[in-house]
Each structure stands twice: as C-alpha cells, then as structure tokens.
C-alpha cells in the first residue's frame, strides 16, 4: 500500500532533503511551496506532486491533503496557529521542525543567551524550555510544540540545532568562505574561538524525518550531528577544504561591536544529546560535519558566482546588518594592537 506524505514548505534547505529522503523510502510525496523558484532539480526524478501557495492557507492545505495523508511534515511552522491549520484535516501523523533555541536554564532564561552560567551538557529533551508566546522565535516554537502534543494526532517535534547544507539562506559557513575568497588569512574569534553551537546537516535532519514518519508517535527529539566542533575548528576546516591557510586569533571575552563575532559565537558550549533519537527511532547520522562540508562549500561558491551574496543568502545578510561579520579593518587594528602583523585589508564587502 502506498504511503502518502505532504511536506509543507518543501523547496528549500530542509524540505528538499526531507522530500528526497521520503521519496527514496517509497513515499508518494506532495510538496507545498510558494513557487518563488522552480522545483529543485534534486526532486525531479521522484515524481513529486507540487501544490503552489502558502503552506498554512486552508485552501492550499485542503488541496494538498485531499482525502487524507499518512503524514504531514511541516518544516516552516512557527506558531500554534500553524499547527491548528493542519489538525482539522485527515492527517495520520505529523513530523514538525522545532528548534533547539527553545531550551532554557532552570530559572527560565534562554540557553542561547549570555546572561547565565554554562548549561549542563549534553542538553537532553528533558531540559526546561522558555515560556510559550507568539512573539519571539523560541517562544513561538514552544507554542507550536504544545499545540501539537495536546492534539490527538501523533506528532514528532524535532528540536534542530544550527542547520547547514545546500539551499540555506543563512549558511553560517559563509563567514569563513567569504574570507577565503576575499584573500583574508587572519580571523579574530571571540570567546577564544572555543564556542560550540550544535550543528545539524539537513541530510541528518531528513533522516530523522524519514524515521519519524515511518514510526508515528508523540515525542520530542533533538536533531544534531555526531559532533559539535568549535568555531575555530570550523574556520580551519573551511579554509582547509579550499586549500588555504588561516591564522586564528583568539580573543578573550565576547565580541565588541562585531569584532570577534561569528555565527557560532556563544560564550559556552551548546551541545545536544542524541541518545533519545537513537533509542526511540534507531537513528544513525547519515553524514558528519566534515563529510558534508565540501559539498556545501561547492554550493556556496556556485551560487555566489552568479549573484551578490546578499541576494543569495538574505538571512545571513540580515545578521550581518545587525552585527558586522566582515569588519576587516577592525580586525587588522586589533591584531596590530596584539603585536602581530596586520595583513592588507581584503576585498570590498
């Protein structure tokens, strides 16, 4: 008997990987997306059915689900209203992408903040979460989780770490790759370059989706790669893949006006415990950070060869507009103050 899946928001970083994983596993997949670009070429061989429109619009959802579907995979839901939009339809189960940003300290402060002691590691699914609300990113994800777990439809919520892979609008590795392309050989990193922010490859998240779809149930699971390298290690690995040398300059304490900032710049390690997914779903990572990195670098180089990086990576561009990621002059001045020779400033931003 054919198993039917509907993937909401499925033509980007997570959705393409999840759709491909389900299709390879024999699922008949309907993909809902806005149609801002053609169906991704990777999905061409799978005979995926497309429904164009807002993933949580009632008419669009009815067209996608039709007389019923075995599972809905929602990769773009942010709040409880997105859960409720799906729950009134003939849906057997759900797999929903949440975020590790929901985790809080024992007194309720966000774990991804910087105003509390280091969290216990690794972080398990039993760790406290922030309060549900419809205003903040983390609070909205908690609201979403609660809405799904309170309804009769079996739902797996996946608390994803820092997602990486092709099609990302916020490819954190661009922080290092752009420096390579600009001819930079020195990188200043706050917190002594020791920050660790649990990554998860889109391919590994897709494997969790595949397993959860085949094994419905009410559960919350972490989503992470087998390892969480430090930001200094990540920078060295990106440079290494491209065949360039780099000098990492550790800077004590937090970033100052962007100096030392990076997309992974937490004051302490943030590492997820993956044992629950391994135990409940038989999960095993399908790739590692190191193995996934070369393909991601190739993709970033390809897309930025034909368009400005700010257009290619709009979310990263927004982050850069809030906290400058490429202030080379400030870095050179800091390096000179430390007694190390400053290099010639790199290319224009």
C-alpha positions as CSV (number, residue, x, y, z in Angstrom):
1,X,0.0,0.0,0.0
2,X,1.4,3.4,-1.0
3,X,2.2,5.7,1.9
4,X,1.4,9.4,1.3
5,X,3.3,12.3,2.7
6,X,2.7,16.0,2.5
7,X,5.7,18.3,3.0
8,X,4.9,21.9,3.9
9,X,7.5,24.4,2.8
10,X,9.5,21.8,1.0
11,X,11.6,23.5,-1.7
12,X,14.4,24.8,0.5
13,X,17.2,23.7,2.9
14,X,15.2,21.2,5.0
15,X,12.3,20.5,2.7
16,X,14.2,19.3,-0.3
17,X,16.3,16.9,1.8
18,X,13.3,15.6,3.7
19,X,11.3,15.1,0.5
20,X,14.1,13.3,-1.2
21,X,14.6,11.0,1.9
22,X,10.9,10.1,2.0
23,X,10.7,9.6,-1.8
24,X,13.7,7.3,-1.7
25,X,12.0,5.3,1.1
26,X,8.9,4.7,-1.1
27,X,6.6,7.5,0.0
28,X,4.4,9.3,-2.5
29,X,5.1,12.9,-1.7
30,X,3.1,16.1,-2.3
31,X,5.2,19.2,-1.8
32,X,3.7,22.6,-0.8
33,X,5.7,25.7,-1.6
34,X,5.3,29.3,-2.6
35,X,6.6,28.8,-6.1
36,X,9.2,31.5,-5.8
37,X,11.5,29.3,-7.7
38,X,11.1,26.1,-9.8
39,X,11.0,22.7,-8.1
40,X,14.5,21.8,-7.0
41,X,16.4,19.7,-9.6
42,X,17.2,17.1,-7.0
43,X,13.5,16.2,-6.7
44,X,12.9,15.8,-10.4
45,X,13.4,12.0,-10.6
46,X,10.9,11.3,-7.8
47,X,7.6,12.3,-9.4
48,X,6.8,14.8,-6.6
49,X,3.4,16.4,-6.8
50,X,3.5,20.2,-6.3
51,X,0.9,22.4,-4.7
52,X,1.8,26.1,-5.0
53,X,0.7,28.5,-2.3
54,X,1.1,29.4,1.4
55,X,1.8,26.2,3.3
56,X,-0.8,27.1,6.0
57,X,-3.5,28.6,3.9
58,X,-6.7,26.5,4.4
59,X,-7.5,26.1,0.7
60,X,-3.9,25.2,-0.1
61,X,-3.8,22.6,2.7
62,X,-7.1,21.1,1.5
63,X,-5.7,20.8,-2.0
64,X,-2.5,19.2,-0.7
65,X,-4.0,16.7,1.8
66,X,-7.1,15.9,-0.3
67,X,-8.9,12.8,1.0
68,X,-6.2,12.1,3.5
69,X,-2.4,11.6,4.0
70,X,-0.4,9.3,6.3
71,X,1.9,12.1,7.5
72,X,2.4,15.8,7.2
73,X,5.9,17.1,7.5
74,X,6.0,20.8,8.4
75,X,9.4,22.4,8.0
76,X,8.1,26.1,8.2
77,X,5.7,26.1,11.1
78,X,6.4,28.8,13.7
79,X,3.4,29.1,16.0
80,X,0.4,27.3,17.3
81,X,-1.9,28.7,14.6
82,X,0.3,26.7,12.0
83,X,-0.4,23.5,13.9
84,X,-4.1,24.2,14.1
85,X,-4.3,24.8,10.4
86,X,-3.3,21.2,9.8
87,X,-5.0,19.5,12.7
88,X,-8.5,19.8,11.2
89,X,-7.6,17.7,8.2
90,X,-7.4,14.0,7.6
91,X,-3.8,13.5,8.8
92,X,-2.5,10.3,10.2
93,X,0.6,11.8,12.0
94,X,2.9,14.7,11.9
95,X,6.6,15.5,11.9
96,X,7.4,19.1,12.7
97,X,10.6,21.0,12.8
98,X,11.1,22.9,16.0
99,X,14.4,24.4,17.3
100,X,17.0,23.9,20.0
101,X,16.5,27.6,20.7
102,X,13.6,26.6,22.9
103,X,15.9,25.4,25.7
104,X,16.1,27.4,28.9
105,X,18.0,27.4,32.1
106,X,16.4,26.0,35.2
107,X,15.1,29.6,36.0
108,X,13.7,30.1,32.5
109,X,16.4,32.2,30.7
110,X,17.1,31.1,27.1
111,X,20.1,28.8,26.9
112,X,21.3,30.5,23.8
113,X,21.6,33.8,25.7
114,X,24.7,35.0,27.5
115,X,23.5,36.1,30.9
116,X,23.6,32.8,32.8
117,X,26.1,30.1,33.9
118,X,27.1,27.4,31.4
119,X,24.3,24.8,30.8
120,X,24.7,21.1,31.7
121,X,25.9,19.1,28.8
122,X,24.8,17.5,26.6
123,X,21.4,19.1,26.6
124,X,18.6,16.5,26.8
125,X,14.9,16.8,25.8
126,X,14.0,17.0,29.5
127,X,15.7,20.4,29.8
128,X,13.4,23.2,30.7
129,X,12.1,25.3,27.8
130,X,11.3,29.0,27.5
131,X,7.7,30.2,28.0
132,X,5.4,29.8,25.1
133,X,4.4,33.0,23.3
134,X,3.5,34.2,19.9
135,X,6.1,37.0,19.7
136,X,9.6,35.5,19.9
137,X,11.2,32.8,17.7
138,X,11.8,30.4,20.6
139,X,8.5,31.2,22.4
140,X,6.6,30.6,19.1
141,X,8.3,27.2,18.6
142,X,7.3,26.2,22.2
143,X,3.7,27.3,21.5
144,X,3.9,25.2,18.3
145,X,5.1,22.1,20.2
146,X,2.5,22.4,22.8
147,X,-0.3,22.7,20.2
148,X,0.8,19.5,18.5
149,X,1.4,17.5,21.7
150,X,-2.1,18.5,23.0
151,X,-4.0,17.2,20.0
152,X,-4.9,13.6,19.1
153,X,-2.7,13.4,16.0
154,X,0.6,11.7,16.9
155,X,3.4,14.2,16.4
156,X,7.2,14.1,16.5
157,X,8.8,17.5,17.2
158,X,12.4,17.8,16.1
159,X,14.5,20.4,18.0
160,X,17.1,21.2,15.4
161,X,20.5,22.6,16.1
162,X,22.2,25.0,13.7
163,X,21.1,23.6,10.3
164,X,23.7,23.5,7.5
165,X,23.5,22.4,3.9
166,X,22.8,23.5,0.3
167,X,19.9,25.9,-0.2
168,X,20.4,27.6,3.2
169,X,19.5,31.3,3.3
170,X,21.8,31.6,6.4
171,X,24.8,29.4,5.6
172,X,27.0,30.1,8.6
173,X,30.0,28.7,6.9
174,X,29.9,31.7,4.5
175,X,31.5,33.5,7.5
176,X,34.7,31.6,6.7
177,X,34.4,31.0,3.0
178,X,33.9,34.7,2.1
179,X,37.1,35.4,4.0
180,X,38.9,32.8,1.9
181,X,37.5,34.3,-1.3
182,X,38.5,37.8,-0.1
183,X,42.1,36.7,0.4
184,X,41.9,37.0,4.2
185,X,44.3,34.8,6.2
186,X,43.6,36.1,9.7
187,X,40.4,35.6,11.7
188,X,39.7,37.1,15.1
189,X,37.3,35.0,17.2
190,X,35.7,36.0,20.5
191,X,35.5,33.6,23.4
192,X,39.0,32.4,22.5
193,X,37.5,30.7,19.4
194,X,36.1,27.9,21.7
195,X,32.4,28.5,21.1
196,X,30.5,25.4,20.2
197,X,26.9,25.6,18.7
198,X,25.5,22.2,17.9
199,X,25.2,21.8,14.1
200,X,22.9,19.5,12.2
201,X,23.2,18.7,8.5
202,X,20.0,18.9,6.5
203,X,20.6,15.4,5.5
204,X,20.7,14.2,9.1
205,X,17.5,16.1,9.9
206,X,15.9,14.5,6.8
207,X,16.9,11.1,8.2
208,X,15.1,11.9,11.4
209,X,12.1,13.0,9.5
210,X,12.1,9.7,7.5
211,X,12.4,7.6,10.6
212,X,9.7,9.5,12.5
213,X,7.3,9.4,9.5
214,X,7.6,5.6,9.5
215,X,7.2,5.3,13.3
216,X,4.4,7.7,14.4
217,X,4.2,8.8,18.0
218,X,4.1,11.7,20.4
219,X,7.7,12.7,21.1
220,X,10.2,15.5,21.2
221,X,13.6,14.7,19.9
222,X,16.9,16.6,19.5
223,X,18.4,17.0,16.0
224,X,22.1,17.2,15.8
225,X,25.2,16.0,14.0
226,X,27.5,13.4,15.7
227,X,29.9,16.2,16.8
228,X,29.9,19.9,17.6
229,X,33.2,21.4,16.5
230,X,34.5,24.7,18.0
231,X,34.2,27.8,15.8
232,X,38.0,27.8,15.5
233,X,37.8,24.3,14.2
234,X,35.1,25.2,11.7
235,X,37.1,28.1,10.3
236,X,40.2,25.9,9.9
237,X,38.1,23.2,8.2
238,X,36.6,25.6,5.7
239,X,40.0,27.0,4.8
240,X,41.4,23.5,4.6
241,X,38.7,22.3,2.2
242,X,39.6,25.2,-0.1
243,X,43.3,24.6,0.3
244,X,44.1,27.9,2.0
245,X,46.0,28.7,5.2
246,X,44.5,30.6,8.1
247,X,45.7,32.2,11.3
248,X,43.1,32.1,14.1
249,X,43.5,34.9,16.7
250,X,41.6,34.0,19.9
251,X,40.1,37.0,21.6
252,X,39.1,36.7,25.3
253,X,35.5,37.6,26.2
254,X,32.6,38.5,23.9
255,X,32.6,40.2,20.6
256,X,32.8,44.0,20.7
257,X,30.8,45.9,18.0
258,X,31.2,43.0,15.7
259,X,34.9,42.4,16.3
260,X,35.3,38.7,17.1
261,X,31.7,37.9,16.2
262,X,30.8,34.7,14.4
263,X,27.6,32.8,13.7
264,X,28.5,30.3,16.4
265,X,29.7,32.8,19.0
266,X,28.2,31.5,22.2
267,X,30.1,32.1,25.5
268,X,30.0,28.4,26.3
269,X,29.4,25.1,24.5
270,X,25.8,24.2,23.4
271,X,25.7,20.5,22.6
272,X,22.7,18.3,22.1
273,X,22.2,14.8,23.4
274,X,21.1,12.5,20.6
275,X,20.6,9.3,22.6
276,X,16.8,9.6,22.7
277,X,16.6,9.6,18.9
278,X,19.0,6.7,18.7
279,X,16.9,4.8,21.2
280,X,13.4,5.6,20.0
281,X,13.9,5.7,16.2
282,X,17.1,3.7,15.7
283,X,18.6,6.9,14.4
284,X,22.2,6.9,13.0
285,X,23.6,10.0,11.3
286,X,23.9,9.7,7.6
287,X,26.8,12.2,7.4
288,X,29.2,14.1,9.5
289,X,30.1,17.8,9.6
290,X,33.4,17.1,7.9
291,X,31.8,15.0,5.2
292,X,29.0,17.4,4.4
293,X,31.3,20.5,4.3
294,X,32.9,20.1,0.9
295,X,29.5,19.9,-0.9
296,X,28.2,22.9,1.0
297,X,31.3,24.9,0.0
298,X,30.9,24.0,-3.6
299,X,27.3,25.1,-3.5
300,X,28.1,28.5,-1.9
301,X,30.8,29.1,-4.5
302,X,28.4,28.2,-7.3
303,X,25.5,30.5,-6.2
304,X,27.7,33.5,-5.4
305,X,29.5,33.3,-8.7
306,X,26.3,34.5,-10.4
307,X,24.7,36.8,-7.8
308,X,25.6,39.0,-4.9
309,X,26.0,37.1,-1.7
310,X,23.4,39.3,0.0
311,X,20.8,38.2,-2.5
312,X,21.9,34.6,-2.4
313,X,21.9,34.5,1.5
314,X,19.3,37.0,2.6
315,X,19.1,35.8,6.2
316,X,22.9,35.9,6.6
317,X,22.9,39.4,5.1
318,X,20.3,40.5,7.7
319,X,22.5,39.1,10.5
320,X,25.5,40.9,9.0
321,X,23.5,44.2,9.0
322,X,22.8,43.8,12.7
323,X,26.3,42.5,13.8
324,X,29.0,43.1,11.2
325,X,30.7,39.8,10.3
326,X,33.4,41.1,8.0
327,X,34.9,44.3,9.5
328,X,38.4,43.6,8.3
329,X,39.8,47.0,9.2
330,X,38.8,46.5,12.9
331,X,40.3,43.0,12.9
332,X,43.6,44.3,11.4
333,X,43.7,47.1,14.0
334,X,43.1,44.6,16.9
335,X,45.7,42.2,15.5
336,X,48.3,45.0,15.3
337,X,47.5,46.0,18.9
338,X,48.3,42.5,20.0
339,X,51.7,42.7,18.5
340,X,51.0,40.5,15.4
341,X,51.5,42.0,11.9
342,X,48.2,43.1,10.3
343,X,47.5,41.9,6.8
344,X,46.4,44.0,3.9
345,X,42.6,44.5,4.0
346,X,40.7,42.1,1.8
347,X,38.2,42.6,-0.9
348,X,35.3,45.0,-0.7
349,X,32.4,43.7,1.3
